Every structure is written in structure tokens, then in C-alpha cells.
């Protein structure tokens, strides 16, 4: 029986025993039977729980070892160097007269690194055409 099934069985037996003990006219023959059943269900549940914990700990150790091994193996790979794009200083969007200032402001916000100091400062300004030049000065 699985842990959940054992736990459910234990709870049902416990409730039957509580119900019997709360009656005015208790059946003195059934109380020891229910108590023994409850004890048996508890011990079976505890054994299943112990086995489950042992398996879970083994799985965690295995996963940790596998992850560590994968990490070490991945470090052995020789990767090509990544070339970063260089910024020439020419701001194409800023110098495009056909784009409205509101759109330029939107492009500026999208190009900032989220959560950076620059992003927080620029995002503090309302996105209006009048605020775009102010944002560019910051």
C-alpha cells in the first residue's frame, strides 16, 4: 500500500476509534481491536515513510552527483569566442527625423537593460514627446 493510502487508512481508523470513545455506550470489545488496528496502520505508515525518505535522499545524492558531473564535463568543451557588437556612436533612431519622439522614447526604453540604473531613471519620466530629449540628456 502506498504512503497516501496508509495515511488515509490510519485517519479513517483513528476517526472510528474517536467516534467509539465519544459514545455514551461504548462497545468495550471493539475499542481494543480498533486500537490495535490503529497501531498497526501507524507502524506500516512509518515504515513506508522511512523507505520513501531513504529513496528520496538517494535520488537527491544521485541528482547532485549527476549535475556536478555534467557541470564538469561541460567545462571541458572548447567554445568559440563570442564577438560583441561594437557601438560606433551613431544613434540611427535618434537621428531619424521621420520617427515621432514618442516612438524614439519607446525604442530608448526597450534598449535599456531592465532594472539598471539608466532604465530606472528613464522609466521615471512619463513617455511623452516632450520628455524624450530630457531622457536623452540623462
C-alpha positions in Angstrom: 0.0 0.0 0.0 1.3 3.5 -0.8 2.0 6.2 1.8 -1.1 8.2 0.9 -3.3 5.1 1.2 -1.7 4.1 4.5 -2.2 7.6 5.8 -5.9 7.6 4.7 -6.4 4.2 6.3 -4.8 5.4 9.5 -7.0 8.5 9.6 -10.2 6.5 9.0 -9.3 4.1 11.8 -8.4 6.9 14.1 -11.8 8.6 13.4 -13.6 5.3 14.1 -11.8 5.0 17.4 -12.6 8.6 18.4 -16.2 8.1 17.4 -16.4 5.0 19.5 -14.8 6.6 22.5 -17.2 9.6 22.3 -20.3 7.4 22.6 -22.2 7.2 25.8 -22.5 3.4 25.4 -19.0 2.3 24.3 -18.6 -1.2 22.8 -15.7 -2.4 25.0 -15.0 -5.3 22.7 -14.3 -3.1 19.6 -12.1 -0.5 21.3 -9.0 -2.8 21.7 -9.5 -4.1 18.1 -9.6 -0.5 16.8 -6.6 0.5 18.9 -4.6 -2.5 17.6 -5.6 -1.7 14.0 -4.6 1.9 14.6 -1.2 0.9 16.0 -0.6 -1.5 13.0 -1.5 1.2 10.5 0.7 3.7 12.2 3.8 1.4 12.1 3.1 0.4 8.5 2.9 4.1 7.5 6.1 4.9 9.4 8.0 2.1 7.7 6.7 3.3 4.3 7.7 6.9 5.2 11.2 5.8 6.2 11.6 3.9 2.9 10.4 6.8 0.9 12.8 9.2 2.7 15.7 6.8 2.0 14.8 6.7 -1.7 14.4 10.5 -1.8 17.8 11.0 -0.2 19.4 8.6 -2.7 17.7 10.4 -5.6 18.9 13.8 -4.3 22.5 12.5 -3.9 22.4 11.0 -7.4 20.9 14.1 -9.0 23.5 16.2 -7.2 26.3 14.0 -8.4 24.9 13.9 -12.0 24.6 17.7 -12.1 28.1 18.1 -10.8 29.4 15.6 -13.3 27.5 17.4 -16.2 28.9 20.7 -15.0 32.5 19.4 -15.0 32.0 17.8 -18.4 30.6 20.9 -19.9 33.6 22.9 -18.8 35.9 20.7 -20.9 34.3 21.9 -24.1 36.2 24.5 -26.1 33.8 27.1 -27.2 34.5 29.7 -29.9 34.9 33.3 -28.7 31.9 35.5 -28.8 32.3 38.7 -30.6 30.4 41.6 -29.1 28.9 44.2 -31.5 30.7 47.5 -31.3 28.8 50.7 -31.0 30.1 53.3 -33.4 28.4 56.2 -31.6 25.9 56.7 -34.4 22.4 56.7 -33.0 20.3 55.8 -36.0 16.9 56.1 -34.3 17.7 59.3 -32.6 18.8 60.9 -35.8 15.8 59.7 -37.9 13.6 62.7 -38.4 10.7 60.7 -39.7 10.2 58.9 -36.3 8.0 60.7 -33.8 9.6 61.5 -30.4 7.2 59.2 -28.7 8.4 56.2 -30.8 12.0 57.2 -30.2 11.3 57.2 -26.4 9.8 53.7 -26.7 12.8 52.4 -28.6 15.1 54.0 -25.9 13.2 52.3 -23.1 13.3 48.9 -24.9 17.0 49.2 -25.5 17.9 49.7 -21.8 18.9 46.8 -19.6 15.9 46.0 -17.3 16.4 47.0 -13.7 19.6 49.0 -14.5 20.1 52.5 -13.0 19.7 54.0 -16.5 16.4 52.1 -17.0 15.0 53.2 -13.6 15.9 56.9 -14.4 14.4 56.9 -17.9 11.3 54.9 -16.8 10.6 57.5 -14.1 9.8 60.0 -16.8 6.3 59.9 -18.5 6.6 58.6 -22.0 5.8 61.8 -23.9 7.4 63.6 -26.9 8.4 66.4 -24.6 10.3 64.1 -22.2 12.3 62.3 -24.9 15.0 65.0 -25.2 15.2 65.0 -21.4 15.7 61.3 -21.3 18.5 61.5 -23.9 20.3 64.1 -21.7 20.2 61.8 -18.7 
